[in-house]
């Protein structure tokens, strides 16, 4: 790759998640979140969360290899089950950072910060996948990075938003941390559904891709509507 392709990769990997971050943050009309806490949350997702997910998935993959004769089944399990669990665990940990946690004073805040952490994660994931796409061809890269910039970015944002919402409720209502579990499970289900639709060629790859993209669109719409509703209630 030449220097121009490196620059293009960096821009197309990070620009869409950054634009979505501004979009999600500005969904809130009243008492918008501070940019410093938004940045910290995004940075966590783009660095610590994705590094932690890679390490955990690598360890789990190694530990499961002896149990599977068919490695294709293991690969499918990693994509549809292990990855959603691990990634939906590491991303929302951003909300436990002091800079972010002290900003959780409205119920919609958890949705926003969860989504932002997911977008940071998707930015670095775009970078890693985009690198391999560019090694095939520029056209291949442009098509697949465009798909990821819509589907994967919004999926990561909308899934992690729900765990963030559960954690925000836990902080503000002073309940047990176990109350976060239903929202964490919801995040895993949303993530797993998206990955599964892309993994099984039951009705054709195009149909699976279209359905997965619709899942991302519907879930992010639900998240934004929830933010707007809670924002109006707390205004």
C-alpha positions as CSV (number, residue, x, y, z in Angstrom):
1,X,0.0,0.0,0.0
2,X,1.1,3.5,-0.7
3,X,0.9,6.6,1.6
4,X,-2.3,7.7,-0.1
5,X,-4.0,4.4,0.6
6,X,-2.9,4.5,4.3
7,X,-4.5,8.0,4.6
8,X,-7.7,6.8,2.9
9,X,-7.9,3.8,5.2
10,X,-7.5,6.0,8.3
11,X,-10.1,8.5,7.2
12,X,-12.7,6.0,6.1
13,X,-12.2,3.8,9.2
14,X,-12.6,6.7,11.7
15,X,-14.7,9.4,10.0
16,X,-18.0,7.5,9.9
17,X,-17.9,6.5,13.7
18,X,-16.9,10.1,14.6
19,X,-19.8,11.5,12.6
20,X,-22.2,9.0,14.3
21,X,-20.7,10.0,17.7
22,X,-21.7,13.6,17.1
23,X,-25.1,12.5,15.8
24,X,-25.8,10.4,18.9
25,X,-24.5,13.0,21.3
26,X,-26.7,15.7,19.6
27,X,-29.8,13.5,19.8
28,X,-30.1,14.8,23.3
29,X,-31.6,18.3,23.2
30,X,-31.2,19.3,26.8
31,X,-28.1,18.9,29.0
32,X,-25.9,17.5,26.3
33,X,-22.9,15.5,27.4
34,X,-19.5,17.1,27.7
35,X,-17.1,16.5,24.8
36,X,-14.3,15.4,27.1
37,X,-16.3,12.5,28.5
38,X,-17.5,11.7,25.0
39,X,-13.9,11.6,23.8
40,X,-12.8,9.4,26.8
41,X,-15.6,6.9,26.1
42,X,-14.8,6.8,22.4
43,X,-11.1,6.4,23.1
44,X,-11.7,3.5,25.5
45,X,-13.7,1.7,22.8
46,X,-11.1,2.3,20.2
47,X,-8.2,1.1,22.3
48,X,-8.6,-0.8,25.6
49,X,-11.9,-2.4,24.7
50,X,-10.8,-3.7,21.4
51,X,-7.4,-4.9,22.7
52,X,-9.1,-6.6,25.6
53,X,-11.6,-8.3,23.2
54,X,-8.8,-9.5,20.9
55,X,-6.9,-11.0,23.9
56,X,-10.0,-12.7,25.4
57,X,-11.2,-14.1,22.1
58,X,-7.7,-15.4,21.4
59,X,-7.5,-17.2,24.8
60,X,-11.0,-18.6,24.4
61,X,-10.3,-19.8,20.9
62,X,-7.1,-21.6,22.0
63,X,-9.0,-23.2,24.9
64,X,-11.8,-24.4,22.7
65,X,-9.7,-25.8,19.8
66,X,-9.2,-29.3,21.4
67,X,-12.9,-29.7,21.8
68,X,-13.8,-29.3,18.1
69,X,-12.8,-31.7,15.3
70,X,-14.4,-29.4,12.8
71,X,-12.7,-26.1,13.0
72,X,-15.3,-24.5,10.8
73,X,-17.8,-25.1,13.6
74,X,-15.5,-23.4,16.1
75,X,-15.0,-20.5,13.8
76,X,-18.8,-20.1,13.5
77,X,-19.2,-20.3,17.3
78,X,-16.5,-17.6,17.7
79,X,-18.3,-15.2,15.4
80,X,-21.9,-15.8,16.5
81,X,-21.5,-16.5,20.2
82,X,-18.1,-15.8,21.7
83,X,-17.4,-12.5,19.9
84,X,-20.7,-10.9,20.9
85,X,-20.3,-11.9,24.6
86,X,-16.7,-10.7,24.8
87,X,-17.1,-7.5,22.9
88,X,-20.3,-6.5,24.7
89,X,-18.4,-7.1,27.9
90,X,-15.3,-4.9,27.1
91,X,-17.0,-2.0,25.4
92,X,-19.4,-0.7,28.2
93,X,-16.6,-0.9,30.8
94,X,-15.9,2.7,29.6
95,X,-18.8,3.8,31.7
96,X,-17.0,2.9,34.8
97,X,-14.2,5.4,34.1
98,X,-14.4,8.3,36.5
99,X,-14.7,11.0,33.8
100,X,-17.7,9.2,32.3
101,X,-19.3,7.8,35.4
102,X,-19.7,11.2,37.1
103,X,-21.7,12.3,34.0
104,X,-24.4,9.6,34.5
105,X,-27.1,11.8,36.0
106,X,-29.9,11.2,33.5
107,X,-31.2,7.9,32.2
108,X,-30.5,8.7,28.6
109,X,-26.8,9.3,29.4
110,X,-26.1,5.5,29.6
111,X,-27.5,5.0,26.2
112,X,-25.3,7.8,24.8
113,X,-22.1,6.7,26.4
114,X,-22.7,3.0,25.6
115,X,-23.2,3.9,21.9
116,X,-20.1,6.1,21.9
117,X,-18.0,3.3,23.3
118,X,-19.3,1.0,20.6
119,X,-18.5,3.5,17.9
120,X,-14.9,3.8,19.2
121,X,-14.6,0.0,19.0
122,X,-16.1,0.0,15.5
123,X,-13.6,2.6,14.3
124,X,-10.5,0.5,15.2
125,X,-12.3,-2.6,13.9
126,X,-12.8,-0.8,10.6
127,X,-9.1,0.0,10.5
128,X,-8.1,-3.7,11.1
129,X,-10.6,-5.1,8.6
130,X,-9.9,-2.3,6.1
131,X,-6.2,-3.2,6.1
132,X,-7.0,-6.7,4.8
133,X,-9.6,-5.3,2.4
134,X,-7.0,-3.0,0.8
135,X,-4.7,-5.9,0.3
136,X,-7.2,-7.4,-2.2
137,X,-8.1,-4.3,-4.2
138,X,-9.1,-0.7,-3.8
139,X,-12.6,-1.4,-5.1
140,X,-13.1,-4.3,-2.7
141,X,-12.0,-2.1,0.1
142,X,-14.3,0.8,-0.8
143,X,-17.4,-1.5,-1.1
144,X,-16.8,-3.4,2.1
145,X,-15.7,-0.4,4.2
146,X,-18.9,1.4,3.1
147,X,-21.0,-1.6,4.3
148,X,-19.1,-1.7,7.6
149,X,-19.5,2.0,8.0
150,X,-23.2,1.6,8.0
151,X,-24.0,-1.9,9.4
152,X,-21.1,-2.7,11.8
153,X,-20.8,0.9,13.2
154,X,-24.5,1.2,14.0
155,X,-24.6,-2.4,15.3
156,X,-21.8,-1.7,17.8
157,X,-23.4,1.5,18.9
158,X,-27.0,0.3,19.3
159,X,-26.0,-3.0,21.0
160,X,-23.7,-1.4,23.6
161,X,-26.1,1.4,24.2
162,X,-28.4,-1.1,26.0
163,X,-25.8,-2.2,28.5
164,X,-24.9,1.5,29.1
165,X,-28.6,2.1,29.8
166,X,-28.7,-0.7,32.3
167,X,-25.5,0.5,34.0
168,X,-26.9,4.1,34.1
169,X,-30.1,2.9,35.8
170,X,-27.9,0.9,38.3
171,X,-25.9,4.1,39.2
172,X,-28.9,6.5,39.4
173,X,-31.3,4.1,41.1
174,X,-28.7,2.7,43.5
175,X,-29.8,-0.9,42.7
176,X,-27.7,-4.1,42.6
177,X,-25.3,-4.5,39.7
178,X,-27.3,-7.6,38.8
179,X,-29.9,-5.3,37.3
180,X,-27.5,-4.6,34.4
181,X,-27.6,-8.3,33.3
182,X,-30.9,-8.2,31.3
183,X,-29.6,-5.2,29.3
184,X,-26.2,-6.9,28.8
185,X,-28.0,-10.0,27.5
186,X,-30.1,-7.8,25.1
187,X,-26.8,-6.3,23.8
188,X,-25.4,-9.8,23.2
189,X,-28.6,-10.9,21.4
190,X,-28.6,-7.9,19.1
191,X,-24.9,-8.4,18.3
192,X,-25.3,-12.1,17.8
193,X,-28.3,-11.7,15.5
194,X,-26.3,-9.4,13.3
195,X,-23.3,-11.7,13.1
196,X,-25.5,-14.7,12.5
197,X,-27.3,-13.1,9.6
198,X,-24.0,-12.4,8.0
199,X,-22.6,-15.9,8.7
200,X,-25.4,-18.2,7.4
201,X,-26.1,-18.4,3.7
202,X,-29.6,-19.8,4.1
203,X,-31.5,-17.3,1.8
204,X,-28.5,-16.0,0.0
205,X,-25.7,-13.7,1.0
206,X,-27.4,-10.6,-0.3
207,X,-30.6,-11.3,1.7
208,X,-28.5,-11.9,4.8
209,X,-26.6,-8.7,4.4
210,X,-29.7,-6.7,3.7
211,X,-31.4,-8.1,6.8
212,X,-28.4,-7.5,9.0
213,X,-28.2,-3.9,7.8
214,X,-31.9,-3.5,8.6
215,X,-31.3,-4.8,12.1
216,X,-28.7,-2.1,12.6
217,X,-31.0,0.6,11.3
218,X,-33.9,-0.5,13.4
219,X,-32.0,-0.9,16.6
220,X,-30.2,2.5,16.3
221,X,-33.5,4.1,15.6
222,X,-35.0,2.5,18.7
223,X,-32.0,3.8,20.7
224,X,-32.3,7.3,19.4
225,X,-36.0,7.4,20.0
226,X,-35.4,6.2,23.6
227,X,-32.8,9.0,24.1
228,X,-35.3,11.6,22.8
229,X,-38.1,10.4,25.0
230,X,-36.0,10.3,28.2
231,X,-34.5,13.7,27.3
232,X,-37.9,15.3,27.1
233,X,-39.0,13.7,30.4
234,X,-35.9,15.1,32.2
235,X,-36.0,18.5,30.6
